[in-house]
């Protein structure tokens, strides 16, 4: 239903290969730059644009909830630092169902119900929330009997069992939104934090391609968008959809700006990469490592120049604490 009636970005990519990198990209539009500390481990000391705070200042109730523990990657503290009014972890979310096993990263259904309760408590306000779920993360856990459709004898079977529970949990959230009257006025964005790794094939597409769907059938017609997009593009898109115009910085573009240059800047360990519709490259910062042409007219030299310029820009602005200065106007450094 979500894919059929939503906007499906078929060529979407994560910024990195760990949850913290996806969090930084989705919440602050910050890329992972080799040579700088990670977000939550020093990078947050730079002056950063605070998207949740801007929504709070505009009258939105803002909240973050994760199914894992509060201290996981320090995400609750980071969400609060960026301006979320409330931040919650597993310790705050009560168990709603008699699960067969204890999940190491919590239960999606419980988090969605918890979030819906918070929305109901602030029913006079618009809201902006991020729910970070973990049931489809390894090791795969048996949840309820009806979702154990396969034996837990392979990675794929375990994943499919937990995916069934995750899909059902999302469906329950959407049904509650309809029942309580906030479905038609809500824009749901579903995005992964990173890939699962997948087959051993080592292309950048395989290592970074993720699902990204915007679901608001009363506002947007269903379509597939095939140009390259990134987690980094979500922040400017949120501002545009909400009609907010504060001074902010973002390393991405509006997802719906079809005329903008679209690409995905990714980081893989100490290496960086650029993915475009024509092809992709992997680079150390000093040496080109690999070229993946998708079309005959892919210009690897232009891609290399673009990637190195983007990397230098991000590194310099963050290193010298010039990433965000609210005195100046402008978007997309």
C-alpha positions as CSV (number, residue, x, y, z in Angstrom):
1,X,0.0,0.0,0.0
2,X,2.8,2.5,0.9
3,X,4.8,1.8,-2.2
4,X,1.7,1.7,-4.4
5,X,0.3,5.0,-3.1
6,X,3.5,6.8,-2.1
7,X,6.5,8.6,-3.7
8,X,9.2,5.9,-4.1
9,X,12.7,7.2,-4.6
10,X,14.2,4.2,-6.4
11,X,17.8,5.5,-6.5
12,X,18.3,6.6,-2.8
13,X,21.5,6.2,-0.9
14,X,22.8,6.3,2.7
15,X,25.6,8.7,3.7
16,X,27.5,5.9,5.5
17,X,27.4,2.4,6.8
18,X,26.4,2.8,10.5
19,X,23.4,4.2,12.2
20,X,25.1,7.3,13.6
21,X,25.9,8.4,10.0
22,X,22.4,8.0,8.9
23,X,21.1,9.9,12.0
24,X,23.5,12.9,11.3
25,X,22.4,13.0,7.6
26,X,18.7,12.8,8.3
27,X,18.6,15.1,11.3
28,X,21.3,17.7,10.4
29,X,22.2,17.0,6.7
30,X,25.8,16.5,7.7
31,X,28.0,14.1,5.6
32,X,30.6,11.8,7.0
33,X,33.9,13.3,6.3
34,X,37.1,11.3,6.9
35,X,39.6,13.0,9.2
36,X,36.9,14.6,11.4
37,X,35.3,13.0,14.5
38,X,31.9,11.4,14.2
39,X,28.7,13.1,15.1
40,X,28.3,12.4,18.8
41,X,32.0,12.0,19.3
42,X,33.1,15.6,18.8
43,X,31.6,16.8,15.5
44,X,28.5,18.1,17.3
45,X,30.8,20.8,19.0
46,X,30.8,22.6,15.7
47,X,28.1,25.2,15.1
48,X,25.3,23.2,13.4
49,X,22.0,24.1,11.9
50,X,19.3,22.8,14.2
51,X,16.4,21.6,12.2
52,X,14.3,20.3,15.1
53,X,14.7,23.5,17.0
54,X,13.5,25.5,14.0
55,X,10.3,23.3,13.9
56,X,9.9,23.8,17.7
57,X,10.2,27.6,17.3
58,X,7.5,27.4,14.5
59,X,5.0,25.9,17.0
60,X,5.5,22.2,16.3
61,X,5.7,19.6,19.0
62,X,9.0,17.8,18.3
63,X,10.1,14.4,19.6
64,X,12.6,11.6,19.0
65,X,12.0,7.9,20.0
66,X,14.3,4.9,19.5
67,X,13.6,1.3,20.2
68,X,17.1,0.8,21.4
69,X,18.4,2.1,24.7
70,X,18.8,5.8,25.3
71,X,22.6,5.7,25.4
72,X,22.8,3.8,22.0
73,X,25.1,6.1,20.0
74,X,23.9,8.8,22.4
75,X,21.1,9.5,20.0
76,X,18.7,10.8,22.6
77,X,21.2,13.3,23.8
78,X,22.0,14.3,20.3
79,X,18.3,14.7,19.3
80,X,17.9,17.0,22.4
81,X,21.0,18.9,21.4
82,X,19.5,19.6,18.0
83,X,16.4,20.9,19.6
84,X,13.9,18.0,19.9
85,X,11.6,18.9,22.8
86,X,11.4,15.2,24.0
87,X,13.7,12.3,23.4
88,X,12.9,8.7,24.4
89,X,14.6,5.3,24.4
90,X,13.7,1.7,25.3
91,X,13.7,2.5,29.0
92,X,10.8,4.9,28.4
93,X,8.7,2.6,26.1
94,X,6.5,0.0,27.8
95,X,6.1,-3.5,26.2
96,X,2.6,-3.8,24.6
97,X,2.6,-7.4,23.5
98,X,3.7,-10.9,24.7
99,X,6.7,-11.3,22.5
100,X,8.4,-14.7,22.2
101,X,11.9,-13.5,22.6
102,X,13.6,-10.4,23.9
103,X,14.8,-8.3,21.0
104,X,18.2,-6.7,21.5
105,X,17.0,-3.5,19.7
106,X,13.4,-3.3,20.9
107,X,10.1,-3.6,19.2
108,X,8.7,-1.4,16.4
109,X,5.1,-1.7,17.4
110,X,5.7,-0.6,20.9
111,X,7.6,2.5,19.7
112,X,4.9,3.4,17.2
113,X,2.2,3.2,19.8
114,X,4.3,5.2,22.2
115,X,4.8,7.9,19.6
116,X,1.1,7.9,18.8
117,X,0.3,8.5,22.5
118,X,2.6,11.5,22.5
119,X,1.0,12.9,19.4
120,X,-2.4,12.5,21.0
121,X,-1.2,14.3,24.1
122,X,-0.2,17.3,21.9
123,X,-3.2,17.1,19.6
124,X,-3.6,20.9,19.4
125,X,-0.2,21.3,17.8
126,X,1.4,20.2,14.5
127,X,4.2,17.7,15.2
128,X,7.5,16.6,13.7
129,X,9.0,13.4,15.0
130,X,11.6,10.8,14.2
131,X,11.1,7.2,15.2
132,X,14.2,5.0,14.9
133,X,13.3,1.3,14.9
134,X,15.5,-1.8,15.1
135,X,13.6,-5.1,14.8
136,X,15.1,-5.8,11.4
137,X,18.6,-5.5,12.8
138,X,20.6,-8.6,13.4
139,X,20.4,-10.9,15.4
140,X,16.9,-11.5,14.1
141,X,14.4,-12.1,16.9
142,X,11.1,-14.1,17.0
143,X,8.4,-11.6,17.9
144,X,4.9,-13.0,17.6
145,X,3.9,-16.5,16.3
146,X,2.1,-15.3,13.2
147,X,5.3,-13.7,11.9
148,X,7.4,-16.8,12.1
149,X,6.6,-17.8,8.6
150,X,10.1,-19.3,8.0
151,X,12.5,-21.3,10.2
152,X,15.4,-19.2,11.6
153,X,17.9,-21.2,9.5
154,X,19.3,-18.5,7.3
155,X,20.0,-14.7,7.2
156,X,17.2,-14.3,4.7
157,X,14.6,-16.2,6.6
158,X,15.3,-14.4,9.8
159,X,15.2,-11.0,8.1
160,X,11.9,-11.8,6.4
161,X,10.3,-12.8,9.7
162,X,11.2,-9.5,11.3
163,X,10.3,-7.6,8.2
164,X,6.8,-9.0,8.4
165,X,6.5,-7.7,12.0
166,X,7.9,-4.3,11.0
167,X,5.4,-4.0,8.1
168,X,2.5,-4.9,10.3
169,X,3.7,-2.4,13.0
170,X,3.7,0.4,10.4
171,X,0.2,-0.6,9.3
172,X,-1.0,-0.4,12.9
173,X,0.4,3.1,13.2
174,X,-1.3,4.2,10.0
175,X,-4.6,2.7,11.1
176,X,-4.4,4.5,14.4
177,X,-3.6,7.8,12.6
178,X,-6.7,7.4,10.5
179,X,-8.8,6.5,13.5
180,X,-7.6,9.5,15.5
181,X,-7.9,11.9,12.6
182,X,-4.3,13.0,11.9
183,X,-3.5,10.7,8.9
184,X,-4.6,13.1,6.2
185,X,-2.6,16.0,7.7
186,X,0.6,14.0,8.2
187,X,3.5,13.3,5.8
188,X,5.2,10.0,6.6
189,X,8.8,9.5,5.4
190,X,10.2,6.0,5.6
191,X,14.0,5.8,5.2
192,X,16.7,3.3,6.2
193,X,19.7,4.3,8.2
194,X,22.1,2.1,6.2
195,X,22.1,-1.1,4.2
196,X,22.3,-4.6,5.7
197,X,25.4,-5.4,3.7
198,X,23.7,-7.7,1.3
199,X,25.6,-9.9,-1.2
200,X,29.4,-9.8,-1.4
201,X,29.3,-7.8,-4.6
202,X,31.3,-4.7,-3.8
203,X,29.7,-1.9,-5.8
204,X,28.9,1.4,-4.2
205,X,25.2,0.8,-5.2
206,X,25.2,-2.5,-3.3
207,X,26.8,-1.0,-0.2
208,X,24.7,2.2,0.0
209,X,21.4,1.9,-1.8
210,X,18.4,2.1,0.7
211,X,14.6,2.5,0.6
212,X,13.2,6.0,0.8
213,X,9.5,6.6,0.5
214,X,7.3,9.6,1.2
215,X,3.7,8.6,2.0
216,X,1.0,11.3,2.1
217,X,-1.7,10.1,-0.4
218,X,-4.0,13.0,0.4
219,X,-1.2,15.5,-0.6
220,X,1.0,13.8,-3.1
221,X,0.2,11.6,-6.1
222,X,1.9,8.2,-6.3
223,X,5.0,8.1,-8.4
224,X,8.5,6.6,-8.8
225,X,11.4,9.1,-8.8
226,X,14.4,7.6,-10.4
227,X,17.1,10.3,-10.1
228,X,19.8,9.9,-7.5
229,X,18.9,11.2,-4.0
230,X,20.5,10.9,-0.6
231,X,19.7,10.9,3.1
232,X,21.3,14.4,3.1
233,X,18.4,15.7,0.9
234,X,15.8,15.1,3.6
235,X,16.4,18.2,5.7
236,X,15.9,20.8,2.9
237,X,12.8,18.8,1.8
238,X,11.3,19.0,5.3
239,X,11.7,22.7,5.4
240,X,10.1,23.1,2.0
241,X,7.1,20.8,2.8
242,X,6.4,22.6,6.1
243,X,6.8,26.1,4.5
244,X,9.5,27.1,6.9
245,X,12.2,29.6,5.9
246,X,14.8,30.0,8.6
247,X,18.4,30.4,7.8
248,X,19.9,26.9,7.8
249,X,22.6,24.9,6.2
250,X,22.3,21.5,4.5
251,X,24.6,19.4,2.3
252,X,21.7,18.1,0.3
253,X,19.0,19.3,-2.1
254,X,15.2,19.3,-2.0
255,X,14.2,15.8,-3.0
256,X,11.5,17.2,-5.3
257,X,13.9,19.7,-7.2
258,X,14.2,17.7,-10.4
259,X,16.3,20.4,-12.0
260,X,19.0,20.4,-9.3
261,X,22.2,18.4,-9.8
262,X,21.4,15.1,-8.0
263,X,24.1,12.9,-6.6
264,X,25.0,11.0,-3.4
265,X,28.2,11.6,-1.5
266,X,29.0,8.5,0.6
267,X,31.8,7.5,3.0
268,X,33.1,3.9,3.4
269,X,35.6,3.6,6.2
270,X,38.4,6.1,5.3
271,X,37.3,6.2,1.7
272,X,34.8,8.5,0.0
273,X,32.5,8.0,-3.0
274,X,30.2,9.7,-5.3
275,X,27.2,8.1,-6.9
276,X,25.5,9.7,-9.9
277,X,22.9,8.5,-12.5
278,X,25.8,8.0,-15.0
279,X,28.2,6.2,-12.7
280,X,30.1,6.1,-9.4
281,X,33.6,6.4,-8.1
282,X,35.4,5.4,-4.9
283,X,38.4,7.5,-3.8
284,X,40.9,7.7,-0.9
285,X,41.0,11.5,-1.1
286,X,44.4,11.2,-2.7
287,X,43.9,8.3,-5.2
288,X,41.0,7.1,-7.4
289,X,40.3,3.5,-6.3
290,X,37.5,2.4,-8.6
291,X,35.1,3.5,-11.3
292,X,31.6,2.1,-11.9
293,X,30.2,3.3,-15.2
294,X,26.4,3.0,-15.5
295,X,26.2,4.7,-18.9
296,X,28.6,5.1,-21.7
297,X,29.0,8.9,-21.2
298,X,30.1,8.7,-17.6
299,X,32.9,11.2,-17.0
300,X,35.0,9.8,-14.2
301,X,37.3,12.9,-14.1
302,X,34.4,15.3,-13.6
303,X,33.0,13.0,-10.9
304,X,36.4,12.9,-9.2
305,X,36.7,16.7,-9.3
306,X,33.2,17.1,-7.9
307,X,33.8,14.6,-5.1
308,X,37.1,16.2,-4.0
309,X,35.5,19.7,-4.0
310,X,32.6,18.5,-1.9
311,X,34.8,16.7,0.5
312,X,37.1,19.7,0.9
313,X,34.2,22.1,1.4
314,X,32.6,20.0,4.1
315,X,35.9,19.3,5.8
316,X,36.9,23.0,5.8
317,X,33.6,24.3,7.0
318,X,33.3,21.8,9.8
319,X,36.9,21.8,10.9
320,X,37.0,25.6,11.1
321,X,33.5,25.8,12.7
322,X,32.1,27.8,9.8
323,X,29.4,25.3,8.8
324,X,26.5,27.4,10.2
325,X,26.3,31.0,11.0
326,X,22.7,32.3,11.5
327,X,23.9,35.9,10.8
328,X,24.2,35.0,7.1
329,X,21.5,33.8,4.7
330,X,21.7,31.0,2.2
331,X,21.3,27.3,1.9
332,X,23.5,24.4,0.7
333,X,27.1,25.4,1.4
